Each structure stands twice: as structure tokens, then as C-alpha cells.
């Protein structure tokens, strides 16, 4: 139902996005898109590039008088650093950085200059993903669905999760320069990042993205490519440096027995089942006390919060050189440092939200359909 394409290079003139499939009548809040773009540029351990760019989205089509019209939405984000590079003679890059797309991309496309790979493989592309995902987030918001995130771990330092609602955790994380809801944990994580920076190294971590108020029945169990957990995992795994994704407590569950893992179902004492109706017609009659499945069973949402966790490896570009080979000479060589983050984990949170919001918005339209927001809202109401 929904799709988006991005184009543009890290040091090219601009990033471009095309979003197709949004219903007409969606109110577009440009300031909200800007807030998400700003979140992508903050955090301890960010690179100097983030102090150059001041990402501003420009809507070129598909939105009139602040609302979508059913046509593709065209977006543009200018690269301010382009002016600093466009007239400079730049020698070819021939030493691939281990862990980066340099080597594999150059071999695949037959390129002699690794910069031609790095320019597109750069995480700079995620700025446009955040903008596109912000539109999906606004569609979900019209339907009462909230998507937020926070950091669970950076560099082996695990954050304590305070006993708060998810909305409170999201709010605290957004006020933190390491996207951590617990300040004592944030201090330890800041210290760890600063230690890694002094060592001229990089560090990864784990983020958690959560979607609230998601209706039962998004996704499907009938085909492998319609299972929503698979779609979410693919979308989040596509974020640069993400090397692992779990739904709910997947990896912890693998060490337990079935009776310890499954989320049992109970009758809700506050909304008992009426003898005059089918139990399944009153979903408020059921309650669960756990959510180890992360809100998905059989590839379908079950009404509990959707929980997606992503493990991000440390960034491949390090100040400390790594052993490699010069592809121009075939001789051993050390990798050359290029401006990059020391820690990108806090900034990855909003990117993860964008990808989760995109998949959920697509699944929502798949289930309820509609060419206008009025139709979508009406069908959701009819469905209960």
C-alpha cells in the first residue's frame, strides 16, 4: 500500500524522497518532521558533520494547504556540506574500510573509487528515511497509534529502565543526550562513550522501539512475506550498522521453557464477557499480564505493545587505523580515517522509529484501506 524511495549521496547537493500511497486528507505537520530530523543530529559521540548540517525538509509536491491530496509526496533535504566539497579535487579512495560497504560495493558495481560506494552507503541517507517515516508516524497518530524509543545499552553498559509508562520513558529519553530514560544510567553511558572517544575507537549498542495502541489483526499468518514481525525485522535491519533484531524478549525467551515464555490470556474483570455477545466481538474482555512476544503472534498484532529491539555494531570508520589492502596496488595498507561518529546509537532511535512507523502504517492501510483519511478512520471505527 505504501512505498518510498530515496535518492542522493552524502556529499551531493541534496537528498530526495518520494512517498507514494498516503491517503488524501492527512494533515502534514512540517514542524513535527523537523523535530524528528533534529533528533537524528543530536547525542554524545556525534561527528563534526552534524555541526555542519541543519537538516530542513522541503515539500515539493503532493501536499496542498497542509494536507495530502492522494498524489506522491516529494521531499527534499539540502546537504549544506556540499558547498565545502563540490569544487575540491578529491583523489580516488582505494583502501576499503573493514566493516564498511566499500569493498563489497566496489566489487559488485565494478568501481575503482570507493567513494562512489561510500557516498550512497553513508548513513546520511537516513535523514530522508526519518522524513518519510515522519509522514507515516503522522498517519498512525491520526489513528491513535504512538511510536517511541529509547536506548537499552551502549558499549556494554546496560541502562536501568525506570518503572514508568512507555510514554514517560519516551519523553525522558528525548530529553537525554544519550536517549536513556534513567539519569544515573545515562551518566555511566556518557562516561563509557567518552572513554571510547579518548581511545580513538567507536562503540555500538541496543535500542528499543515501541508502538502503542496498535489494533489487533495487522499482518497475517497465511504467507511468509505478510508476517508482520518479518516485515518489521527487515525494515529495522536495513538501518546502517544494525546487525541484529528481536521482537519482544526473543533472545531471552530462547533460554526458557514454553510455559515460562507464552503470554497467558485472562478474562478482564473490568470488562466481563456478556452472555448476549460472542466473546471475540468484545476484545476488551481479554487481558494479558505479560508481553514477552512483543505484541505479535503468528505474524499478527495481538493488541499488546509492539516491541522491536535492534543491535547496532560499532561504526566501521575509526580514528585508529585498521589493517586492509590498497586495491590500486594489491599491497597491505592501513585504513584512512574519514569524519564519522564515535557513537551513533542515540541518533539511531529516531531512525528505528521511522522504519517501524512505516511498516505499521503500511499494514494499517493494508487492513483498513481507503483513499482518504476519512475512509480509513471510518473503517477502523466499523471494525471496532
JOQUI-V492653 format. One record per run of one state. SS is the DSSP state (H for helix, E for strand, C for the rest). FROM is the first residue (numbers start at 1). TO is the last residue. If there is no record, write none. Layout:
SS:FROM:TO  SS:FROM:TO
This chain:
C:1:2  E:3:7  C:8:13  E:14:20  C:21:23  E:24:24  C:25:26  E:27:27  C:28:29  H:30:39  C:40:48  H:49:52  C:53:56  E:57:61  C:62:62  E:63:64  C:65:66  E:67:68  C:69:72  E:73:78  C:79:81  H:82:85  C:86:94  E:95:95  C:96:101  H:102:109  C:110:114  H:115:121  C:122:122  H:123:142  C:143:145  E:146:154  C:155:156  E:157:158  C:159:165  H:166:175  C:176:182  H:183:198  C:199:202  E:203:203  C:204:204  E:205:212  C:213:218  E:219:219  C:220:223  H:224:226  C:227:227  H:228:237  C:238:241  E:242:247  C:248:249  H:250:253  C:254:257  H:258:261  C:262:265  E:266:267  C:268:278  H:279:281  C:282:282  H:283:285  E:286:287  C:288:295  E:296:297  C:298:299  E:300:301  C:302:305  E:306:312  C:313:322  E:323:326  C:327:330  E:331:334  C:335:342  E:343:343  C:344:344  H:345:368  C:369:371  E:372:372  H:373:383  C:384:384
